[in-house]
Amino acid sequence: MTWMNLFRDVSVSSIVIMGVSFIIKSIINNKVNKDFEFFKIRFSKLHNDRAESIKKLYSKLVKMEESMRSWMDPRQFPEEENKEKKQKIAQKNVNRFIRYYNINRIIFRKDICKIIDEINKKMDDTWLDFASIQAYEKGDNERRKLWKKSWNTIGKEIPKLKHELEDEFREILGVK
């Protein structure tokens, strides 16, 4: 065997190995690119669905908060709905918020669920306190205390929790 034969054999082997390596690399890259595109599309859709759920939940939260404020507002103007009608509207909005949240709870992180659960608890407690005001006689000191407590919850505590939730939602949506 001469050096030329050895060089030729090594060269041919190297070319074959490089060709096979190139084909294997191309097949792997093609598979990886297809998988990446699949996951990119899948998670893009998931993110869009999640963003839509956040938008709907937040809208229901705002409607719930506004209707509860309207019902509990000590100032009632003649052109407004009466208290009974406002209570029904608030009840409907509270139920819609809770129902939508419970159905979609799985898509939210645990820390977000904790905030929403706290909002639900405060709304529920406030609802019970304010609804029980009807049982007290007008001018009763206990009635004023419950009204003030309810009004403070709706006016101060719920907005703080709502702002926390807004920050979390903005982070998820990349809006910060």
C-alpha positions as CSV (number, residue, x, y, z in Angstrom):
1,M,0.0,0.0,0.0
2,T,1.4,3.3,-1.0
3,W,0.9,6.7,0.5
4,M,-1.3,7.6,-2.5
5,N,-3.7,4.7,-1.9
6,L,-3.8,5.4,1.8
7,F,-4.5,9.1,1.1
8,R,-7.2,8.1,-1.4
9,D,-8.9,5.7,1.0
10,V,-8.8,8.2,3.8
11,S,-10.2,10.9,1.6
12,V,-13.0,8.8,0.3
13,S,-13.9,7.7,3.8
14,S,-13.8,11.3,5.0
15,I,-16.1,12.4,2.2
16,V,-18.5,9.6,2.9
17,I,-18.5,10.4,6.6
18,M,-19.0,14.1,5.9
19,G,-21.9,13.3,3.5
20,V,-23.6,11.0,6.0
21,S,-23.1,13.5,8.8
22,F,-24.5,16.3,6.7
23,I,-27.6,14.2,5.8
24,I,-28.1,13.2,9.5
25,K,-27.7,16.8,10.6
26,S,-30.2,18.0,8.0
27,I,-32.7,15.4,9.1
28,I,-32.3,16.3,12.8
29,N,-32.5,20.0,12.1
30,N,-35.6,19.6,10.0
31,K,-37.2,17.6,12.8
32,V,-36.2,20.1,15.5
33,N,-37.5,23.0,13.4
34,K,-40.8,21.2,12.8
35,D,-41.1,20.5,16.6
36,F,-40.2,24.1,17.4
37,E,-42.8,25.5,15.0
38,F,-45.4,23.2,16.5
39,F,-44.6,24.3,20.0
40,K,-44.4,27.9,19.0
41,I,-47.9,27.7,17.4
42,R,-49.3,25.7,20.3
43,F,-48.0,28.1,23.0
44,S,-48.8,31.1,21.0
45,K,-52.5,29.9,20.8
46,L,-52.3,29.1,24.6
47,H,-51.0,32.6,25.3
48,N,-53.7,34.2,23.2
49,D,-56.4,32.1,24.9
50,R,-55.0,33.0,28.2
51,A,-54.9,36.7,27.3
52,E,-58.6,36.5,26.2
53,S,-59.5,34.8,29.5
54,I,-57.7,37.5,31.5
55,K,-59.5,40.2,29.5
56,K,-62.9,38.7,30.1
57,L,-62.2,38.0,33.8
58,Y,-61.0,41.5,34.4
59,S,-64.1,42.9,32.6
60,K,-66.3,40.9,34.9
61,L,-64.3,42.0,37.9
62,V,-64.8,45.7,37.0
63,K,-68.6,45.2,36.4
64,M,-68.9,43.4,39.7
65,E,-67.0,46.1,41.6
66,E,-69.0,48.9,39.9
67,S,-72.3,47.3,40.6
68,M,-71.4,46.6,44.2
69,R,-70.4,50.2,44.7
70,S,-73.6,51.4,43.1
71,W,-75.7,49.2,45.4
72,M,-73.8,50.2,48.5
73,D,-73.3,53.9,47.8
74,P,-75.0,55.9,50.5
75,R,-75.8,58.6,48.0
76,Q,-78.8,57.6,45.9
77,F,-79.9,60.0,43.1
78,P,-83.6,60.1,41.9
79,E,-82.7,59.1,38.3
80,E,-80.9,55.9,39.5
81,E,-82.3,52.4,39.8
82,N,-83.7,51.6,43.3
83,K,-81.7,49.6,45.8
84,E,-83.5,46.4,45.1
85,K,-82.7,46.6,41.4
86,K,-79.1,47.6,42.1
87,Q,-78.9,44.6,44.4
88,K,-80.1,42.2,41.7
89,I,-77.6,43.7,39.2
90,A,-74.8,43.3,41.7
91,Q,-75.8,39.8,42.5
92,K,-75.9,38.9,38.8
93,N,-72.4,40.4,38.2
94,V,-70.9,38.7,41.3
95,N,-72.3,35.4,40.1
96,R,-70.9,35.9,36.6
97,F,-67.5,36.8,37.9
98,I,-67.3,33.8,40.2
99,R,-68.6,31.4,37.7
100,Y,-66.2,32.5,35.0
101,Y,-63.3,32.4,37.4
102,N,-64.1,28.9,38.6
103,I,-64.4,27.6,35.1
104,N,-61.0,29.2,34.1
105,R,-59.2,28.9,37.3
106,I,-56.8,26.2,35.9
107,I,-55.1,28.7,33.6
108,F,-54.1,31.1,36.3
109,R,-50.9,30.8,38.5
110,K,-51.5,29.9,42.1
111,D,-50.5,33.4,43.3
112,I,-53.1,35.0,41.0
113,C,-55.7,32.5,42.3
114,K,-54.9,33.6,45.8
115,I,-55.6,37.2,45.0
116,I,-58.8,36.4,43.2
117,D,-59.9,34.1,46.1
118,E,-59.3,37.0,48.5
119,I,-61.4,39.3,46.3
120,N,-64.2,36.7,46.3
121,K,-64.0,36.3,50.1
122,K,-64.1,40.0,50.7
123,M,-67.0,40.4,48.2
124,D,-68.9,37.6,49.9
125,D,-68.3,39.0,53.4
126,T,-69.2,42.5,52.2
127,W,-72.4,41.1,50.5
128,L,-73.5,39.4,53.7
129,D,-72.8,42.4,55.9
130,F,-74.5,44.8,53.6
131,A,-77.5,42.6,52.9
132,S,-77.9,42.2,56.7
133,I,-78.3,45.9,57.1
134,Q,-81.8,45.6,55.9
135,A,-82.6,43.8,59.2
136,Y,-81.7,46.8,61.3
137,E,-84.0,49.7,62.0
138,K,-83.2,53.0,60.5
139,G,-80.8,55.1,62.5
140,D,-79.5,52.0,64.3
141,N,-75.8,52.4,65.1
142,E,-75.0,48.8,64.1
143,R,-76.5,49.5,60.7
144,R,-74.2,52.5,60.2
145,K,-71.1,50.4,61.3
146,L,-71.9,47.6,58.8
147,W,-72.6,50.1,56.0
148,K,-69.3,51.8,56.7
149,K,-67.4,48.5,56.9
150,S,-69.0,47.4,53.6
151,W,-68.2,50.7,52.0
152,N,-64.6,50.7,53.1
153,T,-64.1,47.1,51.8
154,I,-65.5,48.1,48.4
155,G,-63.8,51.4,48.3
156,K,-60.4,50.6,49.7
157,E,-59.6,46.9,50.1
158,I,-61.0,45.6,46.8
159,P,-59.2,48.3,44.7
160,K,-55.9,47.3,46.4
161,L,-56.4,43.7,45.5
162,K,-57.6,44.7,42.0
163,H,-54.3,46.6,41.5
164,E,-52.3,43.6,42.6
165,L,-54.2,41.5,40.1
166,E,-53.7,44.1,37.3
167,D,-49.9,44.0,37.9
168,E,-49.9,40.2,37.7
169,F,-52.0,40.2,34.5
170,R,-49.8,42.8,32.9
171,E,-46.7,40.7,33.7
172,I,-48.3,37.6,32.0
173,L,-49.4,39.7,29.0
174,G,-46.0,41.4,28.8
175,V,-47.5,44.8,29.1
176,K,-45.4,46.2,32.0
